[in-house]
Amino acid sequence: MAGRALFDPAEFLRLKLVEGVRGVFNDTASGEAPVPPSDDAYFAKDTPVRMVHADVVSMMVGGMAALLLQMLHPHALRGVLEYSNFRADMHGRLRRTARFIAVTTYGHRDAADEAIERVNRIHKQVKGTLPDGTPYSATDPRTLAWVHVTEALMFLEAWLVHVRPDMPLSEQDEYFRQFALIARKLGADPVPETKAEAQAIFRDMRGELSAGPEAREVAELIVEGKTPGAAGAIQPFLANAAVNLLPPFARTMLGLESPGLAALPSRLVTNGLGGTLRWAFKQRP
């Protein structure tokens, strides 16, 4: 009929996918809305950190892998066990982390600074002693460095594996230079500005890692629990993709098996889901 728009099933599906993803990563019950991209963000459009952090699926995979590695650091693990409700509300914890990354990557720099200041205030309250009596604090620069390095390496590695394997090394280094700005504002030290520096810090800190029953328990919860945004049938594939990113020593310490033959179907499902969501959000790799 003249003047009446025709129903477009593809566009309807696209909008429903966008709505669904935004509903998962924002606490809509409390009125939380998606972070609006700002021209006054810390990072310019189409730069590496904005491209990597925009990909929903690779960030979920990289985020799980980073969290698994973080649980190998006794200080980071103790802070999670004693000062969070991670076991009861993993979804909420991961959603808040995702929002922090979104605000500091795309939001107005004033909003980014407010989010960083809020995290720094929380970190000042997170302190105590390990079972062996060693004091720990969430403001310790070296612990914060481990958290940052594992996130940066795993976010980027997931992007390389599942989105853009041909990303030039110069752009990978730029990613670390950009992400370093946020790490320094959070008090991390040392902070890498190239991929080689990040890998060197990772190797240097390996001797500080350990894994007991509690670390393995949290690892099992991460791998077996429900990932925000992932339907039950998809969750095992994303978890396998995350475990596949880990270096062999980390899998051994956490009691996780190598995905083996499951790595291929996990990659196919992860890549397929990622491509679908990039289509829905009109993103380009």
C-alpha positions, 0 to 999 in steps of 0.5 A, a space after each residue: 500500500 502506498 505510503 506504508 513501510 514494508 515489514 523487514 524481517 532482517 531489520 526486525 531481527 537485527 534490532 531484537 539482537 541489539 536490544 537483547 545484548 544491551 539488556 544483558 550488559 546493562 542493569 535495566 531494572 535500575 534504569 541503567 542505559 548503554 554507555 553513549 560513545 563520546 567525541 571527548 572520550 580518551 580514545 579516538 574513533 577507529 583506533 585499536 582499543 576502541 575496535 578491540 573492546 567493541 567486539 562483544 563475543 571476543 571480549 566475553 571470551 578474552 574476559 573469561 580467559 583473563 579472569 582465569 589467569 587472575 585467579 592464579 595470583 594469590 592476592 587477586 584471588 583473595 580479594 575476590 573471595 573476601 570482598 565480592 559476591 562472585 560465587 552468588 552473582 558472577 553475572 553482576 560482577 562481569 556486567 560491572 566489569 564490562 560497563 567499566 571497560 565501556 565507560 573508560 573506552 568510549 564514554 566522555 573522559 569525565 565519566 571515565 575519570 569518575 568510574 576510575 575514581 570509584 574503583 580506586 575508592 573501592 580498592 582502598 577498602 580491599 585488604 587483608 592477609 593471605 592464609 599464610 599471613 602475608 598482607 595483601 591490598 587491591 591497591 598494590 601496583 604489582 597486583 594491579 599490573 597482573 590484572 591489567 596485563 592479563 586483561 590486555 593480553 587476553 582481550 587482544 588475543 581473543 580479537 586476533 583469534 576470532 576476529 582479525 588475525 591479520 592485525 599488524 603488530 604496530 596496531 597491536 602495540 598501539 592497543 597496549 599504549 592506549 590501554 596503558 592510560 587506564 592502567 596507570 590511572 588505576 595505579 598499576 605498575 609496571 604497565 606495558 606499552 607494547 605487546 613485547 613488554 606485556 609478554 615480558 611482564 607476564 613471564 616475569 610474574 609467573 613465579 608469583 603465581 600459585 593455584 590451590 583448591 580455591 583457585 580451581 573452584 573459582 575456575 570451575 565456576 567461570 568455566 561451568 557457570 553461565 556467561 552473560 549474554 550466552 545462551 545455555 547451548 552456546 556457553 560451553 563453546 565460549 568457555 572452551 574458546 577461553 580455556 584454549 587461549 590460556 598457556 598450557 601451564 595455566 590450564 595445568 595449575 587450574 586443573 583445566 583440560 585442553 579443549 583438544 578436538 573441541 577447539 575447532 567447533 568452539 572456534 566455529 561457534 564463537 566466530 559465527 556468533 561474533 559475526 552475527 553480533 557485528 552484523 547486528 551492531 553494524 560493526 566492521 572487523 
